[in-house]
């Protein structure tokens, strides 16, 4: 598939927003249960505000994927059958509930006890909707797996928790090591899931053949021309056009940048109290996530590519 950077930024930014909110809310719950000291209110409030900001930026990025942005509201009309429509509905609900939780927490209102759990439900629902957009496509074997949903969840939580660690070092130092431990654990879990996906996808074989794609039974069928000089919508949208060497480079880049390198920087930053290292950890991990998401889309091999093999 051809990776669209608007969707790459959408999925990674809202993942950070979701993971950041879950980390901040978990700290709030632990303190309310008496399992830890009360965090600085500024940490909770800033965490909610930044979560809303990340999600809003992701939503804004998605508009570049639309041919007619003024008709974006129509994407929600197929909510009964489309996971994309459900995501379009749940994302604003997540934004609103997190904002409401942050405002009511800041004002000391008891309504925060309601909006917090509502935001958690919206957050989990958003993870499910985003992951299922791809996991439900059975004809794309690389995506059609529960691992896709788990990958989106763990990467979002890991990146959000990494940012929460940075925020904690600035506003609530007492929680920095705890959040760093959570972030490292989530990053490690995400690495295991992503490595499992790579191993699974490497074993996949196309269910169709060139013969079945064009309805011919001859044993030797080879395309020499598509019949068009400059390609078409099919070759632009369903093929990335990159070499195998480039794909391997991206794969090893994201395996390094998204997982072991930020985990090491998190440990060093948390133990030394250096906010700069934690900021670098988040920046490095986010760049790795961009590469990971690009590879995620590029690796999906659409069955139509059996027919559209050669442009000219």
N, C-alpha and C positions, 0 to 999 in steps of 0.2 A: 504494500500500500504506500501511497505518497503521504508522508507526514505533513500535517498542517500545523504550522507554528502557533496559530491562534488556539487550536485545541490543546497543543502541548502546554502552553502557558495557562490555559483554563484549568486543566486537570492538576497541574503541579501547584498552582497558586491556591486553589481551593483546598487541596490536600494539606498544605501548610496551615491554612486557616482552620481546618477541622482539627488537625493534630494539636495546634496551639490552644484552641478552646478546650479540648479534652484534658490537656495537661493542666491548664489554669483551673478548670473546674474541679479536677481531681484534688488539687492542693486545697481548694476551698472546702471540699467535702471532708478531707482528712482533718482539717482544722476544726470543723464543726463537730466531728465525732470525737474530738479530744485526743486524736492520735498524733497530732503535731501542733506546734505553736501556730498562733494566728499569723497569717501573712500580712504584709503591708497592703492596705487597701489599694494603693497605687498600682501594685503588681496585678491584681485581679482586674482592675478597671482598664489599665493599659493593655493587658492581654486580650480582653474582649474587644477593645477598640482596634487593635492591630489585626485581630482575627477578622473583624468586619472589613477592614481595609484590604487584606489579602484576598478575601472572597470577592469583594467588589472589583478589584483589579482583574481577577480571573473572569468574572462576569463580563467586564468591559472587553477583555481580550476575545471573548467568544463572538462578539459582534463582527469581528473581522472575518469570521468564517461564514457569514451570511451574505447571500447575494442581494437580498432585499431586507436590510435591518429593520425597516419600518414595519415589516410583517412578522417580526420576531414573536409577537404574542401568539401567533397561530401555532407555534411549536407546542403549546400546552394543550391543544385541543384533542390530541390522540392519547390522553393519559390512560385510557383503559387498556391499550395494547402496546404502547411504546415506552420503553425505559427512558428514552431521551425526553419525552414529554413529562414524565414523572420527575426527572432531574430538573427540568425547567421550573416546575412547581416547587420542588423541595428546596432548591437553592435560595430563593428569596425568603422562604420560611426559615431556613437556617440563619440567614442574615438578620432577619427581624427578631428572632428569638434570642440570638446572642446579644444584639444591641439592647433589647429589652432587659436581659439579665444584667448586663453591665450597668445600665442606667439605674435599675432598681437596687443593685448592690451599692452603687455610689451614693444613693439617697437614703440607704438604710431601710428600704421598704421590705416588708415581708413577702411582697410579690416575687422577690428574687428566688424564694423557695419553690415557686411554681415555674418561673421562666427557665431556671437552670435545667431541671429534668426535661422540659420541653425542648430546649436547645440540644440536649444530648440525643434525644430521640430523632430530631431533625438531622443532626450530624451523622448518626449511624445510617439513617435512611438515605442520606445523600451519598455516602460511601457505597451503599448497595446499588443505588440507581446508576451512579457513574460507572461502577465496575460491570454491572449487568448490561450496559449498552454494548459492550464488547463481548462479554462472556456468553451472551445469548445467541451470537452469530455462529451457528453450527458449521456453516460452509467455510469459515475461517478457522481452521483447526488450531492455529497458534493461540487464538483467543478463547476458544470454546472450552474453558476449563474453570473449575472453582478457584484455581490458583490465580487467575486474573483478578478476581474479586479480592482475594487475600492480599495480593500484591499491592493493589491500590490502597487498601486499608493500612497495611503496615508501613508503606512508604510515606503516606500522608501523616500518620501518627509519628513516625520517626523524625521527619523533617520539622513538623510542628513542635515536637518536644525539644528538638535541638534549638529552635528559636526561643522556646520558653526558657531553656537553660541560660541563653544569652540575656534574656529579659530579667531573669531572676538574679543574675550576677550584678545587674545594675540597680534593681529595686527591692529584691528580697534575697540577699546573699545566703541566708540560712537554708534555702531550698536548692541552691545551685548543685550541690553534689547529688542530691536525691534525683533531681530532674536529669542530670547528666547520666546517672545510672540507668534511668528509664530510657533515655534516648539511645544509649549504647545498646541496651537490650533489644529495643525495637529495631534498631539498625541491623543488629546481628540476625534477628528473626527475619527481617526483610531480605537479607542476603541469602539466607537458606532457601526461602521461597523463590527468589529470583533465580538462583542457581538451579533449583529443581525445574523451574519453567524452561530454562535454557537447555537442560538435559532432555526434558520431554520433547521440546520442539525440534531438537536435533534428530530425534528418532522418527519424526512424522514423515509419512510418505503421502503424496497426493492420491486422493480417492478417484480422481478422474484422470483420463489420459487425453492425448491429442486426438485420438480416434473417437473417444466418447464426446469430446467437446464439439466436434463438427459432424458427428454421426456417420463416420466411415469406419469400416472394419479392416481396411488394408493394413498389414503389419508395419509397413514403412511409410509414415506420413511425416513430412517435414515442411515447415513454413519457410518460404524464402522472401515473401513480401506481404505486407498488410494490405496493400492496394492503395496506400496514401503516402504522399511524399513527406509530409511534416507531422505525422502522428495524429492523434485524436483525443477526445475526452477520456477514452478508456486507457490510453497509454499515459496520459498525464495524471489521472486521479488514482489509478490502481497499480502503478509501478513507480518505484522511487528512482530508478535509473542509476543507482550507485553500484560500484564494483564490490566484489566480495572482500577485497582487501580493505576497502573503506568501512564496510560493515563490521569486520573483525576489529578494526581500530576503535570504532565507536563502542563496541561491546566491552573491550578491555578498559577503555577510558571510563565508562560509567561504573564498571565493577570496582575500579580503584577509587574514583571520586565520590561515589554515592555511599560507599560502605566502610572499608578499613581506614581510609584517610580521615574522614570526619570523626570516626569513632576515636582514633588516636588523639586528634586535636581536642575533642571533648574531654577526654581523660586528663590531658595536660592542662587544659584551661580550667577545669573544675578543681583540680588538686592545687594549682598555683594561684587560683583566683584571678587569672588574666582574662578580662573580658574581650580583649583583642583576639586571643586565640579562639574564643567561643564564636566571635563574629566571623572569623575566617572559616571555622568549622561549618557554620551554616551556609556561608557563601559557596564553599567548595561542594558541600552536599547538594545544594540547589542546582549548581552547574551539572553535577552528576545526574541529578534527576531529570534535567532537560535532555541530556544525552540518553538516559534510560528510556524516557518516554518516546524520543525520536526512534530509537531502536525498536521499541515495542510496536510502533505503527509500521515501520519499514519491514519488519520481519514477517508480518502477515502476508501470505501469498494468496491473492485472490484467484479463484479458479478460472476466471476469464483470461488470466495471463497465459493459460495453455494455448489460447488462440492468438492473442495479441502479443506474439513473441518478438517480432521484428518490425521496426517502423518503416524502413524502406530498403 
